Amino acid sequence: MSSPVSVRQIDAVIQARWIVPVEPANVVLEGHALAIDDGEILAVLPVEQIEQRFQPKKTTVLPHHVLMPGLVNLHTHAAMSLLRGYADDKPLMSWLQDHIWPAEATHVSPRFVRDGTLLAAAEMLRGGVTCFSDMYFFPEAAAEAALKAGIRAALGLVVFEFPSAYGADADDYFAKGLAARDRLRDEDTISFCLAPHAPYTVSNKSFERIVTLAAQLDIPVHTHLHETHDEIAQGIKQYGVRPLQRLRQLGLLGSGLIAAHGVHLLPDEIVLLAEHGVHIAHCPTSNMKLASGIAPVANMLSHGVNMGLGTDGAASNNRLDMFQEMRHAALLGKVGSMDAAALPAHEVLQMATLNGARALGLGDRIGSLKAGKLADMCAVSLSDWITQPCFDPISHLVYVAGREQVSHVWVGGEQRLFDAALICQSAQELNEIAALWQNPIGTKKTRS
């Protein structure tokens, strides 16, 4: 006579019409459920097996939904949600130098960063994003907002050579960033990257210090790279080599480097990225809006470069919408390579989840739904007639569904969105934040 099967008491079971775990790739599970305890995924199994093995405190049944990993926004400037639409329809350098940097000089403060990041975090959670990689000033204010919203954040410790409201010079940026990291290092949902803004704003001396610090602290380096032709021409004029070659000479290339954009890369540079394990944060919508160009994504992927997806900031994209980024990445990848088979939906979904997590050094914790990982997840409802019929849920996630179909979000097993309503923030609070900054920023713009 066999011994009775012991039933484990756990926090939650989530059952969905489809589960897309991302790992293994291109798999859709039907008739399955996911068991969660203490923020961790215990098992992804057929429903009957889950019922035999676990007794949950709460069961959530999502009969018309896709349950998938939370999206990872690999490159953004969250607080710039307060500058959404501030300087549209301008090329990158004019947009930055003539509009964005002057506006930041006037308005950026810890309160600006906290409030802007709260707006951004709400928007991202509403769209299924559970983790974002940020690059902006006052990281402690950004951390305060991320913790209040309940979203996972990889905060960039930004470095420039010129003064700002945040730092007087490169040494000041380093000191303040490292102090912030020390104060926040025990927060489970907060991690860090060193974030030299770009080769055209950071000196060789600062980059060399970043190489040393990244090795000592074992954290990634996040920078803009080869976003525009102007950036590359400027680098050649000042240093005699293209920016990527300069970073190579300085010892920056490696598996800890996240290069945002990577639009203008020569074939041998793509090989170099692959050989050194450099990660690319592809930002298709921002690249289109600023007319930066079409990144050679299919070529990079064919060489094995790990590519995640990012929105960039709301000032150069206007939305922090990773569903939009998936669709744009897929379509641009096809037209850029003139190959309709390039960037299939399952590969794009992996870019938006697991690849981004791997770039941040979090691939063993988030980015896919498997036992042992944290329960960072979102559910997408396909119940509406506008999403029907559905022959392939993965294809639907990339080509049909939008952030408006996101119904539920969990971060570390904690619910952050329920029936499309935020749990940690109210619409009234978010509207009040936007209204608070609308007049001072708008009035300054009108006068200029």
Protein Blocks (a to p, Z undefined) as FASTA:
>chain_A
ZZdddddddfbdcddfbdcehpaghiacehiacddeehiafbdcdfklmmmmpccfbdcd
dfkbccddddddfbdcfklmmmgoklghiafklmmmmmmmmmmmmmgcfklmmmmmmmmm
mmmmmnopabdcdddehkllmmmmmmmnopacdddddddfbdcfkbmblmlmmmmmmmmm
mmmmmpmkbccddddfbfklccfklmmmmmmmmmmnopacdddehkbfklmmmmmmmnop
afklmmmmnopacfkbccehjlmccfklmmmmmmnopacdddfklmmmnonopcdfklmm
mnopacdddebjfklnopacfklmmmmmmmmmmmmnopakgoifklmmmmmmmmmmmmno
pmmmgopacehiacddddddfkbfklpccfblklmmmmmmcfklpmbdceehiafbgghi
afkbcfklmmmmmmmmmmmmmmmmmmZZ
